[in-house]
Each structure stands twice: as structure tokens, then as C-alpha cells.
Amino acid sequence: MVNESRQPQIPLTEAIRRRTSCRAYNGLPLAPEHLAMLKGIARSAPRLNAAPVRFAFLEGVEQTEAILSGLVGSYGKTRGAPLLLAGIAGPGQHRGESLGYAMEWLILEATRHNIGSCWMSGTFDRQRLAGRIVLEEGEEVLAVSPLGYPSADADSALSQKLVKTLVGANKRKPLRDIVFTDYWGNSAEALLVNRPDLQRMAEAVRLAPSAVNRQPWRLVITPSIAVLASVSKRSGLDNGIALCHWAIAAHEEGLSGTWDLNPDREALRQALRLPPRTALIGVYPL
Ligand SMILES: Cc1cc2nc3c(=O)[nH]c(=O)nc-3n(C[C@H](O)[C@H](O)[C@H](O)COP(=O)(O)O)c2cc1C
């Protein structure tokens, strides 16, 4: 049904720019090659660390609609998605970050193939979902995403626009509010002007989706490391998504580092002057 073999694949950084939450789908099932591709990537997508993360897929518009709820009552409810992706984290440290990282990778691969998605950690019925997938001891579904081809009809476009306005989805903080250099609060504007590579990596973080678009992440960049911190204590998934975006953009800039989630936190907090209420998430070598 869908022959994309002749089309060059867009880079994942382009998928970062194109991805947007989709809450209205055209109801058509995914092409078999798309479904197979997603299931393959669910197994092979890069993982952030050794924490156990896995995915389950539920098929059928009816089933998906029965599990997804609206933002307020049925307002903002997702319609017409033929597939539901469930992101499952096992026990262990940094489970939100681990799931956020791998699931965002999968969502960006879907975006590359024009498959719509929407991160959801709140607006789904956990009990109904639990009846449909088997969880091992210690496992939990941290988030789901509908997957399918976006609807092209005007009513859907209007209701999507209203939902996006409600959650403030179209307002991203400017880079100057989220990126510092050398220590917390110190403007990185001059650095980013002189280092377009770092600017592109920071921009990839800025474009990351986050729950109610709260954008809790901050970057502190020094000559030797980039540090991701969060102003929220409960933002594991958001952090994992941001770590994923940075890693993809850094890889495209020719860097081959990985995130260290277990640095010497106290020493770094002092050196970077992190305020008491922030959480230090990870360190990436430059
Ligand atoms: C971890 C996470 C949880 C989210 N939970 C929900 C949700 O429960 N329901 C919903 O409609 N949107 C949810 N969203 C979507 C966000 O509102 C959306 O990503 C954000 O407003 C930015 O918009 P964009 O994805 O179109 O860039 C969630 C996003 C993230 C990253």
C-alpha cells in the first residue's frame, strides 16, 4: 500500500523539527510494512541505560478509542487512531528517563514515515489498558501514544488547534531561558552565536515535547561537558525525551558520546551553581 523505498529518508533531526502531537487520525489501519517497521524499532531503538524498557502494541480504532480519554471530559479526545503504543518500564533507577528516551526514538522514526503520534501520560484509562496487556512484576505503563495517519479534515484541524491552544503547545521558551554557559543563569547567547553546532543541539532540546508543554529542562554548557538539569522533580519522561533529542543532534554533529546519569552530583551542582530545587539529570561529554 505504501511504497517509500524510492523516497530518501529524512534525518532524525528533521523528524525532531516535524513532529507535533496528533490527536485526530483518518481511521485507516497502518500499512503492514509500517507496522512491521514500528515493531522492529520497538525492539532495536537505542536505550539510554540498562533499565528494562519494552513496548506493546494494541490494534484497532475501537480499542484505542476505548483507552484514550479527553483532556476535560471527552474534550480533546483522540479519534481514529488504528494503533496504540504502550511504553512499559520495569523496576530500576531512572525509569522515566529510560522509557522517555527509547519511546521518543520510536516516535521520531514514526514521524520519518509520516505516522502521527502523541505522548500521553495522563489522558488514558490505566485500568482498561491493564486488562489488555500482561505486565510482569514491577512493570508499569508510564505512557502511551496513538499511532496512525493524521486526519486531513477541517473539523479535526480546528479541534486540534483548540487543544493545542489549551495546553499551550505552540509556545516554546526561547533558548536564552533554557541554555546557560559555565554556570546556572549565565547567558549562553554569545556562545551559541559562535558555536552553531551547539546551537543546533540546544535547539533540538528546545523542540522536545513535554507534558502540558512545561519544558522543565535546562542545559548548562561548559567547554568540556553539557549538563541537563530539570526544574521539576517529577519529569522523568520529559527528561528522557530531551536526552534523546540531544543525543540525536549531537550524533549528527559528529559527536559519539553517551549520557552519564551517575556523575558526581554534589561536585557538579556546586561547580555549576545549580539552585537547590533543580535536579541534575545527566552529563554529556563535548
Ligand atoms: C510525557 C508527556 C506526557 C503527555 N501527556 C499528555 C496527555 O496525557 N494528554 C495529551 O493530550 N497530551 C499529552 N502530552 C502532549 C503535550 O501536551 C505536547 O507534547 C506539548 O503540548 C507540546 O506540543 P507538541 O507535542 O505538539 O510539540 C504529553 C507529552 C509528554 C511529553
The ligand as an SDF file (V2000), in Angstrom:
LIG
                    3D

 31 33  0  0  0  0  0  0  0  0999 V2000
    5.4760   12.9530   28.9410 C   0  0  0  0  0  0  0  0  0  0  0  0
    4.3430   13.5960   28.1990 C   0  0  0  0  0  0  0  0  0  0  0  0
    3.0560   13.4010   28.6170 C   0  0  0  0  0  0  0  0  0  0  0  0
    1.9790   13.9440   27.9020 C   0  0  0  0  0  0  0  0  0  0  0  0
    0.6910   13.6570   28.2940 N   0  0  0  0  0  0  0  0  0  0  0  0
   -0.3380   14.0850   27.5380 C   0  0  0  0  0  0  0  0  0  0  0  0
   -1.6670   13.6620   27.8510 C   0  0  0  0  0  0  0  0  0  0  0  0
   -1.8970   12.9290   28.8200 O   0  0  0  0  0  0  0  0  0  0  0  0
   -2.6790   14.0730   27.0330 N   0  0  0  0  0  0  0  0  0  0  0  0
   -2.4670   14.8720   25.9380 C   0  0  0  0  0  0  0  0  0  0  0  0
   -3.4240   15.2030   25.2320 O   0  0  0  0  0  0  0  0  0  0  0  0
   -1.1910   15.3120   25.6210 N   0  0  0  0  0  0  0  0  0  0  0  0
   -0.1460   14.9150   26.3810 C   0  0  0  0  0  0  0  0  0  0  0  0
    1.1380   15.2860   26.0480 N   0  0  0  0  0  0  0  0  0  0  0  0
    1.3880   16.1210   24.8600 C   0  0  0  0  0  0  0  0  0  0  0  0
    1.8540   17.5360   25.2190 C   0  0  0  0  0  0  0  0  0  0  0  0
    0.7640   18.3490   25.6080 O   0  0  0  0  0  0  0  0  0  0  0  0
    2.5670   18.1340   23.9780 C   0  0  0  0  0  0  0  0  0  0  0  0
    3.6740   17.3330   23.6620 O   0  0  0  0  0  0  0  0  0  0  0  0
    3.0400   19.5530   24.2360 C   0  0  0  0  0  0  0  0  0  0  0  0
    1.9310   20.4010   24.4460 O   0  0  0  0  0  0  0  0  0  0  0  0
    3.8670   20.0860   23.0600 C   0  0  0  0  0  0  0  0  0  0  0  0
    3.1280   20.0250   21.8640 O   0  0  0  0  0  0  0  0  0  0  0  0
    3.6980   19.2600   20.5940 P   0  0  0  0  0  0  0  0  0  0  0  0
    3.8750   17.8070   21.0100 O   0  0  0  0  0  0  0  0  0  0  0  0
    2.6490   19.4210   19.5410 O   0  0  0  0  0  0  0  0  0  0  0  0
    5.0270   19.8570   20.2420 O   0  0  0  0  0  0  0  0  0  0  0  0
    2.2210   14.7670   26.7590 C   0  0  0  0  0  0  0  0  0  0  0  0
    3.5440   14.9900   26.3610 C   0  0  0  0  0  0  0  0  0  0  0  0
    4.5910   14.4170   27.0640 C   0  0  0  0  0  0  0  0  0  0  0  0
    5.9760   14.6170   26.5710 C   0  0  0  0  0  0  0  0  0  0  0  0
  1  2  1  0
  2  3  1  0
  2 30  2  0
  3  4  2  0
  4  5  1  0
  4 28  1  0
  5  6  2  0
  6  7  1  0
  6 13  1  0
  7  8  2  0
  7  9  1  0
  9 10  1  0
 10 11  2  0
 10 12  1  0
 12 13  2  0
 13 14  1  0
 14 15  1  0
 14 28  1  0
 15 16  1  0
 16 17  1  0
 16 18  1  0
 18 19  1  0
 18 20  1  0
 20 21  1  0
 20 22  1  0
 22 23  1  0
 23 24  1  0
 24 25  2  0
 24 26  1  0
 24 27  1  0
 28 29  2  0
 29 30  1  0
 30 31  1  0
M  END
$$$$
